Amino acid sequence: MANPYKELFSAPGTLAFSLSGLIARMPTSMTGIGIITMLSQLSGSYWLAGAVAATFTFTMALVAPQISRAVDRLGQHRVLPYAAGVSVIALLLLLLCIRNEAPVWTYFLFAALAGFMPSMPAMIRARWTALYKGNEKLHTAYSFESVMDELCFIIGPPLAVGLCVAVAPEAGPFAAAILLGVGVTLFARQTRTEPPIEVETTMHSGSALQALSMKMLMLALLALGTIVGTIDVISVAFAEQQGNPVAASYVLSAYAAGSCLSGLFFGTLKLKMPLEKQLLIASFATALTTLPLLLVTGTTTLAMSVFVAGVFFAPTMIVTMGLVETIVPARQLTEGFTWMITGLGIGIAAGAAIVGWVIDTFGIQAGFAITIASGGAVFLIALLCSRLLQRKPSQAPASA
């Protein structure tokens, strides 16, 4: 039996843009946690550290879709270097301001400008779509990208924290800035695999999010991200309560491992079922697999429950991106992908903030309830979205 992932890289240039894209996407998972670790060490204020990191995250959530819209209109090689350049310079200036104890308002200013970081997962998915649109390899490509997303969030945060602690407080964000600059430069130079620009992209068009089905898909991923955010905080709090803080890293790795393994397996399948039905099944399974959290008694059972909860994360993401490719016109595809990733990021941040307050106020068991409720929300939103898509089938976009 042929290896679908080996066949995926048979097209010229695929390995090159995938590797450079991996370098360029690492800062997405490194920057926020790097800022928190750096500022908490240098200022001693967790509030300031969290607020500055939140400024970066919130700005990126707002700006990334606009960068992707410009990419759809002008091309990746014309937009990405400038957007990444702003982010890299702002990150370096932020480090200088913090090191020299500049006024606090400068921290927020440069953190906001650092948020001009492009959504590299969306850029890479757009290239796969341009290569394999209408081909069964595209499903495998989306699966591979979901696994790469997980890999970045397995490696990135520990790398950023480790550099901040072992080398220098600024080392984590500095490394993120270097990786972003190098990765985007290498990625943008590979114009052979860049998605072509359509004539329509030179004219004014509405947002890729204007369709109701797109809004609902983004809400579904926001709820999915909330699960991730709650598990991040719950894992740390539960491990500390058990007197074994290091165990939190094993628990978080278990969630990512469950998602990675299922994503790799899902990419080998050749399903004939309509995508809206696949979404319904994946979202229902997502909700169902959060229930074992009710049985947690220690870090071992928490890791096992979290592994199960992560199994349907990647398939849900893969199916969602497949639906975006069928709903959004080809000239707005990068922007459409970016809105989904933005929804996921907002959900992660919101989930972490909400469950942190819930745990402080009501205890860890109440935090599990937030995770389970988020799973239910994923299913309910997907159910409504699936019915909408079945009632009014979206027309396939023009070829990229």
N, C-alpha and C positions, 0 to 999 in steps of 0.2 A: 504494500500500500504506500503510495507516494506521500511524502511529508508536505502538508499544505503550507507550512511556514517556510520550508526551503523553496517551494515554488513561488512563494510571495516575493522573494528577492531575486527572481530570475530576470526581472526587467532591469535594464541598465540604470544606474544612479540610485536605486532604491536603498541599498545599504549605506551609501554615502549620506543621503539626506536623513535617513533614520538615525545614524550615529551622531551626526551634527545636531539633529533635533533633540536627541537625548541629552546632549551637553547643554543646549539652550533652554531646555525645559526644567532642568534641575533647580535653578534659582527660584522657581515658583514655590517649591516646598521648603527652600532654605531661608528665604529672606525674612519672612515674618517671625519665625522662631529664633532666627539669628539676631534680629533687632531686640526681641524680648530678653534673650540671654545676655546680650551686650549691655543693654541699658540697666538691667537689674543688677549687674555686676558693678557698673561704673557709677550709677546714681543711687542704688539701694532702694529705688521706688518701683514696685511692681505695677502700681497704677500708671505711672508715666510710661513704663516699658510697654504695657498692654495698650495704652492709648495711642502711642506712636505707631505700633505695629498694626493696630486697627485702622489707623489713617491710611497706611500703605494698602492694606487689604481692601478697604472700602473704595479707595480711588481706583485701584485696579479693576474692581468689579464694575465701576462706571465707565472707565476709559477703554478697557480691552475690547468691548464690542464695537466702539467707534473706530479703533485702530483696525479691527478686522473688516469693517465696512470700507475703510480707505484701501485696504489690501485688495478687496474684491473689485474695487474700481480702478486701481492703479497698478496692482501687481505686488507680489511679496518683496522682490528685490528693491523696489522703489520706496517702500514704506518701513519695512522692518529695521533697517540699519538706523534710521532716524529715531524711531520710537525707542529702540533699545539703547541708543546713544543717550537720550534724555534720561532714561532710567539709570544707566550706569553712572553718568556724571552726578546725578542727584544722590545716588547711594554713596559715592565717594565723598561728596560734600557733607552729607549727613554724618559720616564717620569723622570728618575733620571738625565739624561743629561740636559733636559730642566729646571728642578728645580734648578740644580747647575750651570746653565749658561755655560755649556760646549761648545766647538767650534761648530759652526753651521753645519759643515760637519758631525758631529756625529748624528745630527737629521736625516739627509738624509740616513745615513748608517743604523740606526736602524729602520727607517720607511720602508726601502726597505726589511730588514729582517722580519719585521712584516708582510709583504706581503706574507709570506709563509703560510698564512691562507688557510686551505683546503676549497673547495666548498661544504659545508654541504648540500645545496639543492640537488646537484647531488648525493651525497652519499645516502640520504634518498630516492630519486626517484629510485636509483638502487636497494634498498631493496624491495620497492613496486613491481618493475618489476620482481625480482626473485620470489616473492610470488605469483603474479597474472598474470604472462605472459600467454597470450592466453585466459584470462578471462575478461569478461566485467567489472569486478571490477577495472581493471587497469586504465580505463578511469576515474572512480571516484577518484582513488588515485591521478592521475595527477591533477585533478581538485582541490582536497583538498590541494595538495602541492602548487599550484598557489595561493590559498587563504592564506596559511601560509606565503608565500613569501610577500604578500601584508601586512599581519598583522605585520610582522617584520619591514617593512618600515613605518608602522603607529606608532608603539610603540618605535622602536629603536632610531631614531633621536631625538624626544622630550625628551626621557629618558636621552640620552647622554648629550644633551644641558642643561637640567635641573640639572643634577648632577654637571656639570662644573660650572654653575652659582650659584647654591644654596649651594653646599657642598665645593668644591675646584676645581680649574681649571683642575687638573689632574684626578678628580673623574670619568669623563665620559670614557676616555680610560682605566683607571684602572678597572672599572666595566666590560668593554668589554673583557679585558684580563682574568678576573676571570671567566666570563661566558663561554668563549672559553675553558679554561682549564677544568672546571667542566663538561661542556656539552660534549666535545669530549671524556673525560675519561669515562663517563657513557655510551655514545653511543658505543664506541669501545669495551666495556666489554660485550656487548650483541651479542655474536658470533652466537647464535642460528638462528637469522634472517639475518645474513650476507650473501651476495651473494657468492655462491661457485666459486672457481677458476677453470677455465678450463685448460686442459693440454696445449692448444695452447698458453696460456698467458705466459708460460715460455720461449717461443721463440720470436725472434725479429719480430715485426710487424710495419707497417707504422702508421701514425697518423690517428685518427678517423675522422679527418677533410679532408682527402685526396679526398673523393668523391666530385664531383662538386655540387651535390645536398646539401651536408652538408655545403659547403662554402656559398651557396646561402641562406640556412636557417639561417646561422649565420648572414649574411648581413641583412636579413629581421628583425631579432631580434635587430641588431644594429640600424636599422631605427626605430624600435618600441621603443627602449631605448631612442633614440633622442627625441621622443615625450615626454617621461616622464621627461627627463632633461630640455627641454624647458618649460614645464608646471611648474616645480619647480621654476625656476627663474622668469618666467612671473608672477606667483602668488604673489611672494614677491614684485616684482617691481610695479605691478599694485595696490596692497594693500597699499603700501607706497605712491604712487601717489594719491590715494584716501584719504589719511590721516588716514588710519585705518590699520596699520601694522599687528595687531593681526588677521585680517581677512584672512591673507595668510594661517594660519594653518587650517581654515575651508575649504578653497578652496582645499588645498592639501588632506584633509580628504575626500572631495567629490569625487575626482578622485579615491582614494583607495577604497571608499565605492562602487562606480560603478563597479569597477573591482571585488571586493569581492563578491558582490551579484550575478553578472553574472557568476562568476566562480562556486559558489555553485549551481546555477541553472543548468549550463551546465553539471556539474558532475552527475546530476540525469537523463540526457537524454541518450537514447540508440539509437544512430544514426547508420544507415546502410550505409550512404554515405561514399565513399572513403575519406581517410584523405586528399589527395591532393585537392579534391574539397571543403572540409571543410576549408582548409587553404585559398583557393581562396575567399570564401565567407566571412570568418572572416577578412581577410586583406582588402577586399573591404569595409566592414562595418567600419573597423578601419579608413580608409581614409575618408569615408563619415561622420563619427561622429566628425571629427575635424572641419568641416565647420561651425557649430554653433558659433565657436569662433569669426567669423566675425561680429556677432550680439551683442557682449559684450558691455555694456554701464556702468556697475558698478560691484561691488563685488558680488552682488546677481546673476546677469546674468552670471558672470564669473564662479561662483560655479556651476550653473546649466549646463553651457556648458561643464565644466570640468568633471562633473559627467557623462554626455553623452559620452564624449571622452574616459572615462575609461571603458565603458561597454564592449568593445570587446578586451580589453587588455588580460584578463585572458583566454578567449576562444582561442585567437591566440597563447598564450603561451602553452596551453594544447595540442592543435593540433600539434604544432611544436615538442613538446616532444614526442608525439605519433609517429610522422614521424621519429624522431631520432631512436626510438626503432625498427622501421622496416628497417632502412637503415644501421645502424651500427651493426657489429657483436657483439654478446653477450659479448665476451671477452674484448670489448672496450666501453661498454655502459656508464660507469661512465665518461670516458673521453669525450664521445660524448655529454652527458648532460652538462658537464662543459664548453665545447666550446660554447654552446648556452647561458649559463648564463654569460660567459665572454663577448660575443658579446653584450648582453643586457647591461652589466655594462659599457662597452666602449661607447656605444651609449648614456647612461645617462650622463657620464662625458663629452663627446664631445658636446652633445646637450646643456648642461648647459654653457659650455665655449663659444660656438658659439652664442647662443642667448643673453648671457650677453654682448658680444661685439656689436651685432646688436642693442640691446636696447640702449646702451650707445651712439651709433653712429646715429641711425635712429629713435629711439623711440619704444614704446611698440607695436604699431600696426604692425611694421615690424617684431617684435618677433612672433606675431601670424602667420605671413606668413611662418616662419621657421617651426612652428608646423604643419601647413597644408601641406607644402611641404614634411615633413617627413612622414606624413600619406600617401601621394601619392607614396612615395618611397617604403613603406611597401607593398602596393598593386602591384606595378610594379615588384618588386623583387619576390613576391609570385606568380605572374602570370607566370613569366619565370620558376620558380622552379616547379610549378604545371605542366606546359607543359613538362618539362624535366622528371618528375616522371611518367607522363602518357605515354610518348614516350618510356621510358626505365624503366619499373617497377623494383624496387629494390627487391632483394630476401630476404625473411625473414631470420633473423639470427638464428643460432643454439640456442636451448633452454638454458636458463641460469641455 
